[in-house]
């Protein structure tokens, strides 16, 4: 029996090796195809978000460059300065309000219907600190607007400067956060897939489970967001704070602004086709190995039986003379 077992084992080992090599290769190839396919949606979403931010910044730069605005701001006629630019709020529906600040961060004029905030110091705000750092256009973190209804907004802050590059003040446009959910809504994420957007501090700007009226959610501890904040991009299977199972997440930062976009899909859904194909291949190869192994076993067993029969016949023939 030992020679039979060793012969059968040596015959089947190469077949097992080939089967394992093919199955693992197909498993990896299908996995690579799935992960590569997730790169396009995230890059598309990043492009759309950047385009929206560029557009908002472009409007702000255009408004701050109006000569009438510069003249009235330099003369301290802030209401007239506001009147020269507030028509942009009617032209672009995603602009929530427009405000003007002096170089020290004191609010001088605003389209918000709350006169009590005029003259208050907002230099502690992220948007003022950001724009005054180098006196360049700055997109703020997401936060709640002060007036009712208190939904999420993002501020685009643009310095107002004279012809001699003297800083006259700051033009601030509040942009509704909903606009970013809308701009990526057409990106295909696959079955059960979703997209979320974070700002430069890891706060959720847009998420399918979070409305603009909800409190600001700090998502900076999510593994994908931590990588985004480091300027990294990629596709990985990671955990997510709002999901019960691991997700296949494609993530990438938004250039210039420090924001980030993540496209995620449940791991079981994303790799369903890969796992199904691997199971099919495994079953086919196992059946093939079983049939081949059984056939070889029968052949070897029959050879042993035939040899034993021949040995008995030879002994019988040799013993006839003695009998």
C-alpha positions in Angstrom: 0.0 0.0 0.0 2.9 2.4 0.7 4.2 2.4 -2.9 0.7 2.9 -4.1 0.2 5.9 -1.8 3.5 7.5 -2.6 3.0 7.1 -6.4 -0.5 8.6 -6.1 0.8 11.5 -4.0 3.7 12.3 -6.4 1.3 12.2 -9.3 -1.3 14.6 -7.7 1.1 17.1 -6.1 1.9 18.9 -9.4 -1.8 19.0 -10.3 -2.6 20.6 -6.9 0.3 23.1 -7.4 -1.0 24.1 -10.8 -4.6 24.4 -9.5 -3.5 26.5 -6.6 -1.4 28.8 -8.8 -4.2 29.4 -11.2 -6.8 30.0 -8.5 -4.5 32.5 -6.6 -3.6 34.2 -9.8 -7.2 34.7 -10.8 -8.0 35.8 -7.3 -5.3 38.5 -7.4 -6.1 39.6 -11.0 -9.8 40.1 -10.2 -8.9 42.0 -7.0 -6.5 44.2 -8.9 -9.2 45.0 -11.5 -11.7 45.9 -8.9 -9.3 48.2 -7.0 -8.2 49.8 -10.3 -11.8 50.5 -11.3 -12.3 52.5 -8.1 -9.5 55.0 -9.0 -11.6 56.6 -11.8 -14.6 57.6 -9.6 -12.5 59.2 -6.9 -10.4 61.1 -9.4 -13.6 62.3 -11.1 -15.1 63.4 -7.8 -11.9 65.2 -6.8 -12.0 67.0 -10.2 -15.6 68.1 -9.7 -15.0 69.3 -6.1 -11.9 71.3 -7.2 -13.8 72.7 -10.2 -16.6 73.9 -7.8 -14.1 75.5 -5.4 -12.2 77.1 -8.3 -15.4 78.5 -9.5 -16.4 80.0 -6.1 -12.9 81.4 -5.7 -13.0 82.9 -9.2 -16.3 84.7 -8.4 -14.8 86.1 -5.2 -11.6 87.3 -7.0 -13.8 88.9 -9.7 -15.9 90.7 -7.2 -12.9 91.9 -5.1 -11.3 93.3 -8.2 -14.2 95.7 -9.0 -13.0 99.3 -8.9 -16.1 100.6 -7.3 -15.7 98.1 -4.4 -12.1 99.1 -3.9 -12.8 102.8 -4.0 -15.7 102.7 -1.5 -13.8 100.3 0.8 -10.8 102.6 0.8 -13.1 105.5 1.7 -14.8 103.5 4.4 -18.2 103.5 2.7 -18.9 99.9 3.4 -22.6 99.8 2.6 -21.9 101.3 -0.8 -19.1 98.7 -1.2 -21.5 95.9 -0.4 -24.2 97.2 -2.8 -21.6 97.0 -5.6 -21.2 93.2 -5.2 -24.3 91.8 -3.5 -26.0 91.2 -6.8 -23.7 88.1 -7.1 -25.9 86.5 -4.5 -28.9 86.6 -6.9 -26.9 85.3 -9.8 -25.4 82.3 -8.1 -27.9 80.4 -5.9 -25.2 78.5 -3.9 -23.9 81.8 -2.4 -25.6 82.1 1.0 -24.4 85.6 1.9 -21.7 88.2 1.2 -19.9 90.2 3.9 -17.1 92.8 4.0 -14.5 93.0 6.8 -11.8 95.6 7.4 -8.2 94.4 7.5 -8.4 93.7 11.2 -11.3 91.3 10.9 -14.1 93.7 12.0 -17.4 93.1 10.2 -18.4 96.2 8.4 -21.3 95.2 6.1 -23.2 92.0 5.3 -26.3 90.7 3.5 -27.3 88.8 6.7 -30.4 90.3 8.1 -29.0 90.8 11.6 -27.6 94.3 12.2 -26.4 93.4 15.7 -23.4 91.6 14.3 -22.1 94.7 12.5 -18.9 95.9 14.2 -18.0 92.6 15.8 -14.5 91.1 15.7 -14.3 87.9 13.7 -10.5 87.7 13.5 -10.6 84.4 15.4 -12.5 82.7 12.6 -10.7 80.2 10.4 -11.4 82.1 7.3 -9.9 85.3 8.5 -6.8 83.6 9.9 -6.4 81.8 6.6 -6.8 84.8 4.3 -4.7 87.1 6.4 -1.8 84.6 6.7 -0.5 85.5 3.2 -3.3 87.8 2.0 -4.3 85.3 -0.6 -7.7 83.7 -1.4 -8.6 81.1 1.2 -11.4 78.4 1.5 -12.3 77.8 5.1 -13.3 74.7 7.0 -17.0 73.8 7.1 -19.0 75.3 9.9 -22.6 76.4 11.0 -23.9 79.7 9.9 -24.7 82.1 12.7 -28.2 83.1 11.6 -31.2 80.8 11.4 -31.6 78.3 9.8 -28.2 77.1 10.9 -27.1 74.8 8.1 -23.5 74.1 7.1 -21.5 76.5 5.0 -18.0 77.0 3.7 -16.5 80.5 3.4 -14.4 81.8 0.5 -12.4 84.7 1.8 -10.7 87.1 -0.7 -8.5 90.0 0.2 -9.5 93.4 -1.2 -6.4 95.4 -2.3 -5.8 98.7 -3.9 -3.7 99.4 -7.0 -0.7 99.9 -4.8 -1.4 96.4 -3.2 -2.6 98.0 0.1 -5.0 95.7 1.9 -8.3 97.5 2.2 -10.4 94.6 3.6 -11.7 91.1 3.1 -14.6 90.0 0.9 -16.2 86.9 2.5 -18.7 84.7 0.6 -20.6 81.9 2.4 -21.2 78.9 0.2 -23.8 76.3 1.0 -22.3 73.0 1.7 -25.1 71.2 -0.1 -23.5 72.3 -3.4 -20.7 69.9 -2.9 -23.0 66.9 -2.4 -24.8 67.9 -5.6 -21.6 68.2 -7.7 -20.5 64.6 -7.0 -24.0 63.0 -7.0 -23.6 61.9 -10.6 -20.3 59.9 -10.0 -20.9 56.2 -10.3 -19.9 54.4 -7.0 -21.2 50.9 -7.8 -23.9 48.9 -5.9 -24.2 50.1 -2.3 -21.4 52.6 -2.9 -21.2 56.2 -1.6 -19.0 59.3 -1.5 -18.0 61.7 1.2 -16.0 64.9 1.3 -13.9 66.3 4.1 -12.3 69.7 4.6 -8.7 70.5 5.5 -9.3 69.6 9.2 -11.1 66.3 8.5 -14.6 67.6 9.1 -17.4 66.2 6.9 -18.5 68.6 4.3 -20.8 66.1 2.6 -21.9 62.6 3.5 -24.9 60.6 2.3 -25.9 60.0 6.0 -25.4 63.5 7.2 -27.6 66.5 6.3 -26.5 70.1 6.2 -28.7 70.9 9.2 -26.8 68.3 11.4 -24.0 69.2 13.6 -20.5 69.2 12.1 -18.9 65.8 12.3 -15.2 65.3 13.0 -14.1 62.5 10.8 -10.4 63.0 11.2 -9.9 59.7 13.0 -11.2 57.6 10.0 -8.2 55.7 8.5 -9.0 57.0 5.0 -9.2 60.6 6.2 -5.9 60.4 8.1 -4.3 59.4 4.8 -6.0 62.2 2.9 -4.8 64.8 5.5 -1.2 63.5 4.9 -1.7 64.2 1.1 -1.8 60.5 0.3 -4.1 58.8 -2.3 -4.9 55.1 -2.9 -7.4 52.3 -2.8 -7.5 50.0 0.3 -9.8 47.9 2.4 -10.3 49.9 5.5 -12.7 50.3 8.4 -15.1 53.3 8.5 -16.7 54.8 11.6 -20.2 54.8 10.1 -20.1 51.3 8.5 -20.4 48.0 10.3 -18.2 46.1 7.8 -14.9 46.9 6.2 -15.1 49.0 3.1 -13.1 49.1 -0.2 -12.2 52.8 -0.1 -10.6 54.9 -2.8 -9.3 58.2 -1.4 -7.5 61.3 -2.7 -6.8 64.9 -1.6 -8.2 67.9 -3.5 -5.2 69.8 -4.8 -4.6 73.4 -3.5 -7.4 73.4 -1.0 -6.4 70.5 1.3 -9.8 68.9 1.2 -10.3 65.2 0.4 -12.7 62.8 -1.3 -13.4 59.2 -0.5 -15.4 56.7 -2.6 -16.4 53.6 -0.6 -18.2 50.3 -1.2 -18.7 47.3 1.2 -15.9 44.8 0.8 -18.3 41.9 0.3 -20.1 43.8 -2.5 -17.0 45.1 -4.2 -15.3 41.7 -4.3 -18.4 39.6 -4.9 -17.5 38.7 -8.5 -13.9 37.9 -7.5 -15.0 35.6 -4.7 -17.6 33.9 -6.9 -15.2 33.2 -9.7 -12.6 31.9 -7.2 -15.2 29.5 -5.7 -16.1 28.3 -9.2 -12.5 27.6 -10.1 -11.9 25.9 -6.8 -14.8 23.5 -7.4 -13.8 22.8 -11.0 -10.2 22.0 -10.0 -11.2 19.9 -7.0 -13.6 17.8 -9.2 -10.8 17.4 -11.8 -8.3 16.4 -9.2 -10.7 13.9 -7.7 -11.5 12.3 -11.0 -7.9 12.1 -12.0 -6.9 10.8 -8.6 -9.6 8.2 -8.6 -8.7 7.1 -12.1 -5.0 6.8 -11.3 -5.8 4.9 -8.1 -7.9 2.4 -10.0 -5.2 1.9 -12.7 -2.5 1.4 -10.1 -4.7 -0.9 -8.0 -5.6 -3.0 -11.1 -1.9 -3.3 -12.0 -1.2 -4.6 -8.5 -4.0 -7.1 -8.7 -2.8 -8.2 -12.2 0.8 -8.6 -10.9 -0.4 -10.7 -7.9 -2.4 -12.9 -10.4 0.6 -13.4 -12.6 2.8 -14.3 -9.6 0.3 -16.9 -8.5 0.2 -18.4 -12.0 4.0 -18.6 -12.2 4.1 -20.3 -8.8 1.4 -22.8 -9.9 3.2 -23.6 -13.2 6.6 -24.0 -11.4 4.9 -26.4 -8.9 3.3 -28.7 -11.5 6.4 -30.8 -11.9 6.8 -31.3 -8.2 3.1 -32.2 -7.9 
